[in-house]
Amino acid sequence: LYLVPQLGSPFSMKYGGQELGNSVNTWSSVARDLAGIAEAIAASAGLEQAGQTKAAGEAYQAGLRLWPESLALRMGLGNTRYAEGRLAERRGECAQFIEGFA
């Protein structure tokens, strides 16, 4: 139940309780997703800095399963592939990273 009443004439767009509530719910979902992506990047980068490139790569992959559009996670995965000497896979990650901008 949204407390703000529906306002407006039947011939105009209405901005009231239902619309305001839906907007707040949508923006809270966006903020929650952004926080989750930032947390995944921070955890993966920490593993990468500690020299645990295999674990970091797995963490980046787990993040990409949840947020496949994240360019930062894809770039991080490419960096771990490079650190492991898996250059062909890094090229593939970089190509997908660049395609994300198109």
A tleap script that builds the chain and sets N, CA, C and O, in Angstrom:
source leaprc.protein.ff14SB
mol = sequence {
  NLEU TYR LEU VAL PRO GLN LEU GLY SER PRO
  PHE SER MET LYS TYR GLY GLY GLN GLU LEU
  GLY ASN SER VAL ASN THR TRP SER SER VAL
  ALA ARG ASP LEU ALA GLY ILE ALA GLU ALA
  ILE ALA ALA SER ALA GLY LEU GLU GLN ALA
  GLY GLN THR LYS ALA ALA GLY GLU ALA TYR
  GLN ALA GLY LEU ARG LEU TRP PRO GLU SER
  LEU ALA LEU ARG MET GLY LEU GLY ASN THR
  ARG TYR ALA GLU GLY ARG LEU ALA GLU ARG
  ARG GLY GLU CYS ALA GLN PHE ILE GLU GLY
  PHE CALA
}
set mol.1.N position { 0.845 -1.174 0.000 }
set mol.1.CA position { 0.000 0.000 0.000 }
set mol.1.C position { 0.890 1.235 0.000 }
set mol.1.O position { 1.733 1.393 0.882 }
set mol.2.N position { 0.712 2.089 -0.958 }
set mol.2.CA position { 1.469 3.327 -1.048 }
set mol.2.C position { 0.589 4.456 -0.521 }
set mol.2.O position { -0.583 4.559 -0.880 }
set mol.3.N position { 1.163 5.297 0.330 }
set mol.3.CA position { 0.381 6.280 1.068 }
set mol.3.C position { -0.011 7.512 0.273 }
set mol.3.O position { -0.976 8.185 0.635 }
set mol.4.N position { 0.707 7.831 -0.801 }
set mol.4.CA position { 0.392 9.027 -1.587 }
set mol.4.C position { -0.800 8.703 -2.492 }
set mol.4.O position { -0.761 7.701 -3.207 }
set mol.5.N position { -1.837 9.507 -2.481 }
set mol.5.CA position { -3.026 9.198 -3.287 }
set mol.5.C position { -2.773 9.412 -4.772 }
set mol.5.O position { -1.862 10.143 -5.161 }
set mol.6.N position { -3.592 8.766 -5.595 }
set mol.6.CA position { -3.548 8.976 -7.037 }
set mol.6.C position { -4.125 10.366 -7.324 }
set mol.6.O position { -5.212 10.701 -6.855 }
set mol.7.N position { -3.394 11.165 -8.090 }
set mol.7.CA position { -3.828 12.526 -8.411 }
set mol.7.C position { -3.898 12.699 -9.921 }
set mol.7.O position { -3.188 12.019 -10.661 }
set mol.8.N position { -4.743 13.599 -10.372 }
set mol.8.CA position { -4.793 13.929 -11.785 }
set mol.8.C position { -6.149 13.648 -12.385 }
set mol.8.O position { -6.961 12.911 -11.826 }
set mol.9.N position { -6.378 14.251 -13.534 }
set mol.9.CA position { -7.652 14.050 -14.217 }
set mol.9.C position { -7.571 12.756 -15.021 }
set mol.9.O position { -6.482 12.225 -15.236 }
set mol.10.N position { -8.712 12.252 -15.462 }
set mol.10.CA position { -8.694 11.023 -16.256 }
set mol.10.C position { -8.043 11.211 -17.627 }
set mol.10.O position { -7.743 10.231 -18.308 }
set mol.11.N position { -7.821 12.467 -18.036 }
set mol.11.CA position { -7.244 12.744 -19.351 }
set mol.11.C position { -5.760 13.070 -19.300 }
set mol.11.O position { -5.168 13.405 -20.326 }
set mol.12.N position { -5.154 12.979 -18.137 }
set mol.12.CA position { -3.728 13.299 -18.018 }
set mol.12.C position { -2.990 12.138 -17.370 }
set mol.12.O position { -3.596 11.219 -16.820 }
set mol.13.N position { -1.680 12.204 -17.448 }
set mol.13.CA position { -0.869 11.196 -16.774 }
set mol.13.C position { -0.973 11.411 -15.276 }
set mol.13.O position { -0.968 12.545 -14.798 }
set mol.14.N position { -1.065 10.324 -14.548 }
set mol.14.CA position { -1.208 10.421 -13.099 }
set mol.14.C position { 0.124 10.093 -12.439 }
set mol.14.O position { 0.831 9.180 -12.864 }
set mol.15.N position { 0.454 10.835 -11.413 }
set mol.15.CA position { 1.641 10.569 -10.617 }
set mol.15.C position { 1.199 10.546 -9.167 }
set mol.15.O position { 0.985 11.592 -8.554 }
set mol.16.N position { 1.068 9.385 -8.642 }
set mol.16.CA position { 0.606 9.256 -7.274 }
set mol.16.C position { 1.288 8.097 -6.582 }
set mol.16.O position { 2.435 7.762 -6.878 }
set mol.17.N position { 0.577 7.501 -5.670 }
set mol.17.CA position { 1.149 6.468 -4.818 }
set mol.17.C position { 1.680 5.265 -5.561 }
set mol.17.O position { 2.805 4.832 -5.313 }
set mol.18.N position { 0.887 4.715 -6.471 }
set mol.18.CA position { 1.312 3.510 -7.190 }
set mol.18.C position { 2.548 3.784 -8.049 }
set mol.18.O position { 3.497 3.001 -8.040 }
set mol.19.N position { 2.538 4.882 -8.782 }
set mol.19.CA position { 3.669 5.211 -9.650 }
set mol.19.C position { 4.928 5.501 -8.835 }
set mol.19.O position { 6.021 5.056 -9.185 }
set mol.20.N position { 4.765 6.237 -7.766 }
set mol.20.CA position { 5.906 6.562 -6.910 }
set mol.20.C position { 6.482 5.301 -6.273 }
set mol.20.O position { 7.699 5.123 -6.219 }
set mol.21.N position { 5.608 4.437 -5.796 }
set mol.21.CA position { 6.065 3.189 -5.184 }
set mol.21.C position { 6.795 2.294 -6.163 }
set mol.21.O position { 7.825 1.711 -5.825 }
set mol.22.N position { 6.266 2.178 -7.383 }
set mol.22.CA position { 6.932 1.365 -8.408 }
set mol.22.C position { 8.294 1.932 -8.762 }
set mol.22.O position { 9.250 1.182 -8.960 }
set mol.23.N position { 8.389 3.248 -8.843 }
set mol.23.CA position { 9.664 3.889 -9.155 }
set mol.23.C position { 10.695 3.623 -8.062 }
set mol.23.O position { 11.848 3.304 -8.355 }
set mol.24.N position { 10.284 3.753 -6.817 }
set mol.24.CA position { 11.201 3.504 -5.694 }
set mol.24.C position { 11.651 2.053 -5.697 }
set mol.24.O position { 12.830 1.776 -5.473 }
set mol.25.N position { 10.738 1.122 -5.945 }
set mol.25.CA position { 11.110 -0.295 -5.978 }
set mol.25.C position { 12.105 -0.591 -7.092 }
set mol.25.O position { 13.054 -1.350 -6.896 }
set mol.26.N position { 11.890 0.009 -8.261 }
set mol.26.CA position { 12.796 -0.211 -9.386 }
set mol.26.C position { 14.178 0.348 -9.090 }
set mol.26.O position { 15.181 -0.324 -9.332 }
set mol.27.N position { 14.246 1.565 -8.570 }
set mol.27.CA position { 15.544 2.163 -8.277 }
set mol.27.C position { 16.267 1.429 -7.153 }
set mol.27.O position { 17.496 1.358 -7.163 }
set mol.28.N position { 15.538 0.884 -6.192 }
set mol.28.CA position { 16.202 0.123 -5.136 }
set mol.28.C position { 16.778 -1.171 -5.699 }
set mol.28.O position { 17.825 -1.632 -5.245 }
set mol.29.N position { 16.107 -1.756 -6.675 }
set mol.29.CA position { 16.632 -2.951 -7.327 }
set mol.29.C position { 17.908 -2.635 -8.107 }
set mol.29.O position { 18.860 -3.415 -8.082 }
set mol.30.N position { 17.929 -1.502 -8.792 }
set mol.30.CA position { 19.126 -1.081 -9.529 }
set mol.30.C position { 20.290 -0.847 -8.565 }
set mol.30.O position { 21.412 -1.282 -8.826 }
set mol.31.N position { 20.026 -0.168 -7.468 }
set mol.31.CA position { 21.078 0.109 -6.484 }
set mol.31.C position { 21.604 -1.186 -5.879 }
set mol.31.O position { 22.807 -1.311 -5.649 }
set mol.32.N position { 20.725 -2.153 -5.617 }
set mol.32.CA position { 21.147 -3.438 -5.054 }
set mol.32.C position { 22.050 -4.180 -6.041 }
set mol.32.O position { 23.062 -4.759 -5.645 }
set mol.33.N position { 21.685 -4.163 -7.326 }
set mol.33.CA position { 22.519 -4.821 -8.342 }
set mol.33.C position { 23.882 -4.153 -8.466 }
set mol.33.O position { 24.901 -4.836 -8.564 }
set mol.34.N position { 23.908 -2.827 -8.461 }
set mol.34.CA position { 25.189 -2.118 -8.548 }
set mol.34.C position { 26.076 -2.431 -7.347 }
set mol.34.O position { 27.287 -2.592 -7.496 }
set mol.35.N position { 25.485 -2.518 -6.169 }
set mol.35.CA position { 26.260 -2.861 -4.974 }
set mol.35.C position { 26.807 -4.282 -5.080 }
set mol.35.O position { 27.938 -4.548 -4.673 }
set mol.36.N position { 26.009 -5.188 -5.624 }
set mol.36.CA position { 26.476 -6.563 -5.794 }
set mol.36.C position { 27.626 -6.662 -6.774 }
set mol.36.O position { 28.574 -7.414 -6.548 }
set mol.37.N position { 27.551 -5.908 -7.866 }
set mol.37.CA position { 28.643 -5.901 -8.847 }
set mol.37.C position { 29.906 -5.334 -8.217 }
set mol.37.O position { 30.991 -5.889 -8.390 }
set mol.38.N position { 29.771 -4.232 -7.487 }
set mol.38.CA position { 30.940 -3.622 -6.839 }
set mol.38.C position { 31.562 -4.577 -5.832 }
set mol.38.O position { 32.785 -4.651 -5.721 }
set mol.39.N position { 30.737 -5.301 -5.104 }
set mol.39.CA position { 31.259 -6.263 -4.125 }
set mol.39.C position { 31.998 -7.414 -4.824 }
set mol.39.O position { 33.053 -7.849 -4.364 }
set mol.40.N position { 31.439 -7.901 -5.929 }
set mol.40.CA position { 32.084 -8.977 -6.682 }
set mol.40.C position { 33.422 -8.525 -7.248 }
set mol.40.O position { 34.397 -9.275 -7.216 }
set mol.41.N position { 33.473 -7.306 -7.764 }
set mol.41.CA position { 34.725 -6.782 -8.309 }
set mol.41.C position { 35.765 -6.622 -7.202 }
set mol.41.O position { 36.927 -6.984 -7.387 }
set mol.42.N position { 35.358 -6.087 -6.060 }
set mol.42.CA position { 36.293 -5.874 -4.956 }
set mol.42.C position { 36.857 -7.204 -4.450 }
set mol.42.O position { 38.057 -7.316 -4.201 }
set mol.43.N position { 35.996 -8.206 -4.301 }
set mol.43.CA position { 36.464 -9.511 -3.811 }
set mol.43.C position { 37.410 -10.159 -4.813 }
set mol.43.O position { 38.444 -10.709 -4.433 }
set mol.44.N position { 37.058 -10.094 -6.085 }
set mol.44.CA position { 37.900 -10.704 -7.118 }
set mol.44.C position { 39.231 -9.978 -7.247 }
set mol.44.O position { 40.275 -10.615 -7.393 }
set mol.45.N position { 39.202 -8.659 -7.195 }
set mol.45.CA position { 40.444 -7.882 -7.304 }
set mol.45.C position { 41.348 -8.146 -6.106 }
set mol.45.O position { 42.570 -8.169 -6.246 }
set mol.46.N position { 40.759 -8.346 -4.935 }
set mol.46.CA position { 41.560 -8.674 -3.751 }
set mol.46.C position { 42.286 -9.990 -3.919 }
set mol.46.O position { 43.457 -10.108 -3.561 }
set mol.47.N position { 41.597 -10.983 -4.464 }
set mol.47.CA position { 42.246 -12.274 -4.726 }
set mol.47.C position { 43.349 -12.111 -5.771 }
set mol.47.O position { 44.422 -12.704 -5.655 }
set mol.48.N position { 43.076 -11.314 -6.772 }
set mol.48.CA position { 44.065 -11.080 -7.833 }
set mol.48.C position { 45.321 -10.417 -7.270 }
set mol.48.O position { 46.439 -10.802 -7.614 }
set mol.49.N position { 45.137 -9.429 -6.412 }
set mol.49.CA position { 46.277 -8.736 -5.800 }
set mol.49.C position { 47.067 -9.646 -4.881 }
set mol.49.O position { 48.275 -9.472 -4.723 }
set mol.50.N position { 46.401 -10.614 -4.274 }
set mol.50.CA position { 47.074 -11.553 -3.380 }
set mol.50.C position { 47.803 -12.650 -4.142 }
set mol.50.O position { 48.415 -13.531 -3.538 }
set mol.51.N position { 47.737 -12.596 -5.472 }
set mol.51.CA position { 48.437 -13.578 -6.286 }
set mol.51.C position { 47.654 -14.852 -6.510 }
set mol.51.O position { 48.196 -15.818 -7.047 }
set mol.52.N position { 46.411 -14.880 -6.118 }
set mol.52.CA position { 45.569 -16.066 -6.287 }
set mol.52.C position { 44.746 -15.908 -7.572 }
set mol.52.O position { 43.527 -15.740 -7.535 }
set mol.53.N position { 45.446 -15.968 -8.701 }
set mol.53.CA position { 44.799 -15.661 -9.972 }
set mol.53.C position { 43.728 -16.684 -10.341 }
set mol.53.O position { 42.707 -16.317 -10.922 }
set mol.54.N position { 43.939 -17.955 -10.017 }
set mol.54.CA position { 42.929 -18.962 -10.349 }
set mol.54.C position { 41.640 -18.695 -9.576 }
set mol.54.O position { 40.553 -18.726 -10.152 }
set mol.55.N position { 41.757 -18.435 -8.286 }
set mol.55.CA position { 40.571 -18.128 -7.473 }
set mol.55.C position { 39.917 -16.828 -7.938 }
set mol.55.O position { 38.691 -16.718 -7.947 }
set mol.56.N position { 40.729 -15.847 -8.323 }
set mol.56.CA position { 40.178 -14.580 -8.816 }
set mol.56.C position { 39.413 -14.807 -10.110 }
set mol.56.O position { 38.329 -14.255 -10.298 }
set mol.57.N position { 39.970 -15.614 -10.999 }
set mol.57.CA position { 39.280 -15.926 -12.251 }
set mol.57.C position { 37.948 -16.609 -12.007 }
set mol.57.O position { 36.960 -16.312 -12.679 }
set mol.58.N position { 37.916 -17.527 -11.045 }
set mol.58.CA position { 36.659 -18.205 -10.709 }
set mol.58.C position { 35.653 -17.213 -10.125 }
set mol.58.O position { 34.457 -17.300 -10.402 }
set mol.59.N position { 36.140 -16.273 -9.319 }
set mol.59.CA position { 35.251 -15.262 -8.737 }
set mol.59.C position { 34.703 -14.342 -9.825 }
set mol.59.O position { 33.522 -13.996 -9.807 }
set mol.60.N position { 35.551 -13.945 -10.770 }
set mol.60.CA position { 35.073 -13.116 -11.881 }
set mol.60.C position { 34.015 -13.873 -12.696 }
set mol.60.O position { 33.004 -13.296 -13.096 }
set mol.61.N position { 34.258 -15.170 -12.938 }
set mol.61.CA position { 33.286 -15.962 -13.691 }
set mol.61.C position { 31.961 -16.074 -12.947 }
set mol.61.O position { 30.896 -16.004 -13.561 }
set mol.62.N position { 32.020 -16.247 -11.627 }
set mol.62.CA position { 30.791 -16.315 -10.833 }
set mol.62.C position { 30.029 -14.998 -10.931 }
set mol.62.O position { 28.804 -14.991 -11.051 }
set mol.63.N position { 30.754 -13.886 -10.882 }
set mol.63.CA position { 30.118 -12.586 -11.032 }
set mol.63.C position { 29.486 -12.414 -12.403 }
set mol.63.O position { 28.400 -11.846 -12.525 }
set mol.64.N position { 30.159 -12.902 -13.428 }
set mol.64.CA position { 29.628 -12.776 -14.789 }
set mol.64.C position { 28.387 -13.642 -15.006 }
set mol.64.O position { 27.545 -13.319 -15.843 }
set mol.65.N position { 28.271 -14.741 -14.255 }
set mol.65.CA position { 27.049 -15.538 -14.360 }
set mol.65.C position { 25.851 -14.745 -13.833 }
set mol.65.O position { 24.738 -14.881 -14.342 }
set mol.66.N position { 26.083 -13.925 -12.819 }
set mol.66.CA position { 25.002 -13.111 -12.266 }
set mol.66.C position { 24.766 -11.839 -13.073 }
set mol.66.O position { 23.624 -11.427 -13.275 }
set mol.67.N position { 25.856 -11.216 -13.535 }
set mol.67.CA position { 25.769 -9.943 -14.253 }
set mol.67.C position { 26.579 -10.051 -15.546 }
set mol.67.O position { 27.681 -9.508 -15.619 }
set mol.68.N position { 26.061 -10.741 -16.569 }
set mol.68.CA position { 26.836 -10.963 -17.804 }
set mol.68.C position { 27.159 -9.684 -18.569 }
set mol.68.O position { 28.038 -9.698 -19.430 }
set mol.69.N position { 26.473 -8.579 -18.280 }
set mol.69.CA position { 26.731 -7.323 -18.995 }
set mol.69.C position { 27.844 -6.508 -18.364 }
set mol.69.O position { 28.202 -5.460 -18.900 }
set mol.70.N position { 28.404 -6.948 -17.249 }
set mol.70.CA position { 29.404 -6.159 -16.537 }
set mol.70.C position { 30.738 -6.161 -17.280 }
set mol.70.O position { 31.416 -7.185 -17.365 }
set mol.71.N position { 31.097 -5.009 -17.811 }
set mol.71.CA position { 32.361 -4.886 -18.530 }
set mol.71.C position { 33.551 -4.972 -17.573 }
set mol.71.O position { 34.601 -5.503 -17.935 }
set mol.72.N position { 33.393 -4.454 -16.360 }
set mol.72.CA position { 34.492 -4.491 -15.391 }
set mol.72.C position { 34.818 -5.930 -14.993 }
set mol.72.O position { 35.992 -6.282 -14.876 }
set mol.73.N position { 33.807 -6.761 -14.785 }
set mol.73.CA position { 34.054 -8.166 -14.455 }
set mol.73.C position { 34.713 -8.885 -15.631 }
set mol.73.O position { 35.618 -9.697 -15.441 }
set mol.74.N position { 34.257 -8.584 -16.841 }
set mol.74.CA position { 34.845 -9.227 -18.028 }
set mol.74.C position { 36.306 -8.810 -18.203 }
set mol.74.O position { 37.151 -9.635 -18.551 }
set mol.75.N position { 36.600 -7.546 -17.966 }
set mol.75.CA position { 37.979 -7.073 -18.068 }
set mol.75.C position { 38.852 -7.742 -16.996 }
set mol.75.O position { 39.983 -8.139 -17.274 }
set mol.76.N position { 38.328 -7.863 -15.785 }
set mol.76.CA position { 39.069 -8.533 -14.722 }
set mol.76.C position { 39.359 -9.982 -15.058 }
set mol.76.O position { 40.455 -10.474 -14.793 }
set mol.77.N position { 38.380 -10.676 -15.645 }
set mol.77.CA position { 38.594 -12.060 -16.052 }
set mol.77.C position { 39.677 -12.141 -17.119 }
set mol.77.O position { 40.518 -13.039 -17.092 }
set mol.78.N position { 39.653 -11.205 -18.053 }
set mol.78.CA position { 40.705 -11.171 -19.077 }
set mol.78.C position { 42.080 -10.951 -18.465 }
set mol.78.O position { 43.062 -11.546 -18.910 }
set mol.79.N position { 42.156 -10.108 -17.459 }
set mol.79.CA position { 43.441 -9.863 -16.791 }
set mol.79.C position { 43.961 -11.105 -16.076 }
set mol.79.O position { 45.163 -11.369 -16.088 }
set mol.80.N position { 43.061 -11.871 -15.452 }
set mol.80.CA position { 43.518 -13.103 -14.792 }
set mol.80.C position { 43.981 -14.124 -15.819 }
set mol.80.O position { 44.936 -14.864 -15.584 }
set mol.81.N position { 43.295 -14.159 -16.963 }
set mol.81.CA position { 43.746 -15.072 -18.031 }
set mol.81.C position { 45.149 -14.693 -18.489 }
set mol.81.O position { 45.985 -15.567 -18.719 }
set mol.82.N position { 45.406 -13.420 -18.620 }
set mol.82.CA position { 46.729 -12.953 -19.027 }
set mol.82.C position { 47.774 -13.333 -17.983 }
set mol.82.O position { 48.860 -13.799 -18.328 }
set mol.83.N position { 47.448 -13.134 -16.715 }
set mol.83.CA position { 48.397 -13.458 -15.638 }
set mol.83.C position { 48.701 -14.954 -15.592 }
set mol.83.O position { 49.794 -15.349 -15.187 }
set mol.84.N position { 47.754 -15.781 -15.999 }
set mol.84.CA position { 47.959 -17.224 -16.022 }
set mol.84.C position { 48.636 -17.687 -17.308 }
set mol.84.O position { 48.939 -18.871 -17.457 }
set mol.85.N position { 48.874 -16.763 -18.239 }
set mol.85.CA position { 49.512 -17.117 -19.505 }
set mol.85.C position { 48.545 -17.695 -20.523 }
set mol.85.O position { 48.980 -18.273 -21.519 }
set mol.86.N position { 47.263 -17.554 -20.301 }
set mol.86.CA position { 46.249 -18.079 -21.211 }
set mol.86.C position { 45.833 -16.962 -22.168 }
set mol.86.O position { 44.743 -16.400 -22.061 }
set mol.87.N position { 46.726 -16.659 -23.100 }
set mol.87.CA position { 46.562 -15.478 -23.949 }
set mol.87.C position { 45.399 -15.588 -24.928 }
set mol.87.O position { 44.724 -14.594 -25.196 }
set mol.88.N position { 45.155 -16.782 -25.464 }
set mol.88.CA position { 44.050 -16.936 -26.412 }
set mol.88.C position { 42.715 -16.645 -25.727 }
set mol.88.O position { 41.844 -15.988 -26.299 }
set mol.89.N position { 42.565 -17.136 -24.508 }
set mol.89.CA position { 41.327 -16.876 -23.772 }
set mol.89.C position { 41.219 -15.396 -23.417 }
set mol.89.O position { 40.122 -14.838 -23.404 }
set mol.90.N position { 42.354 -14.761 -23.129 }
set mol.90.CA position { 42.329 -13.329 -22.819 }
set mol.90.C position { 41.863 -12.538 -24.032 }
set mol.90.O position { 41.092 -11.587 -23.906 }
set mol.91.N position { 42.336 -12.939 -25.208 }
set mol.91.CA position { 41.894 -12.246 -26.419 }
set mol.91.C position { 40.378 -12.357 -26.577 }
set mol.91.O position { 39.717 -11.390 -26.955 }
set mol.92.N position { 39.832 -13.537 -26.289 }
set mol.92.CA position { 38.389 -13.726 -26.372 }
set mol.92.C position { 37.644 -12.847 -25.385 }
set mol.92.O position { 36.616 -12.265 -25.729 }
set mol.93.N position { 38.149 -12.742 -24.156 }
set mol.93.CA position { 37.524 -11.881 -23.154 }
set mol.93.C position { 37.605 -10.415 -23.578 }
set mol.93.O position { 36.650 -9.658 -23.406 }
set mol.94.N position { 38.745 -10.025 -24.129 }
set mol.94.CA position { 38.904 -8.631 -24.574 }
set mol.94.C position { 37.961 -8.329 -25.735 }
set mol.94.O position { 37.398 -7.237 -25.810 }
set mol.95.N position { 37.787 -9.292 -26.641 }
set mol.95.CA position { 36.874 -9.082 -27.767 }
set mol.95.C position { 35.443 -8.903 -27.254 }
set mol.95.O position { 34.714 -8.038 -27.738 }
set mol.96.N position { 35.041 -9.716 -26.279 }
set mol.96.CA position { 33.697 -9.568 -25.709 }
set mol.96.C position { 33.569 -8.241 -24.962 }
set mol.96.O position { 32.514 -7.607 -24.976 }
set mol.97.N position { 34.658 -7.832 -24.309 }
set mol.97.CA position { 34.663 -6.552 -23.607 }
set mol.97.C position { 34.428 -5.400 -24.583 }
set mol.97.O position { 33.628 -4.504 -24.316 }
set mol.98.N position { 35.133 -5.434 -25.716 }
set mol.98.CA position { 35.001 -4.373 -26.714 }
set mol.98.C position { 33.618 -4.402 -27.360 }
set mol.98.O position { 33.045 -3.348 -27.632 }
set mol.99.N position { 33.068 -5.609 -27.612 }
set mol.99.CA position { 31.743 -5.717 -28.197 }
set mol.99.C position { 30.679 -5.125 -27.279 }
set mol.99.O position { 29.623 -4.698 -27.748 }
set mol.100.N position { 30.950 -5.095 -25.964 }
set mol.100.CA position { 30.004 -4.524 -25.028 }
set mol.100.C position { 29.790 -3.038 -25.233 }
set mol.100.O position { 28.769 -2.496 -24.810 }
set mol.101.N position { 30.739 -2.369 -25.878 }
set mol.101.CA position { 30.610 -0.951 -26.143 }
set mol.101.C position { 29.861 -0.658 -27.445 }
set mol.101.O position { 29.413 0.466 -27.674 }
set mol.102.N position { 29.729 -1.684 -28.299 }
set mol.102.CA position { 29.100 -1.475 -29.614 }
set mol.102.C position { 27.603 -1.481 -29.529 }
set mol.102.O position { 26.926 -1.319 -30.544 }
savepdb mol mol.pdb
quit
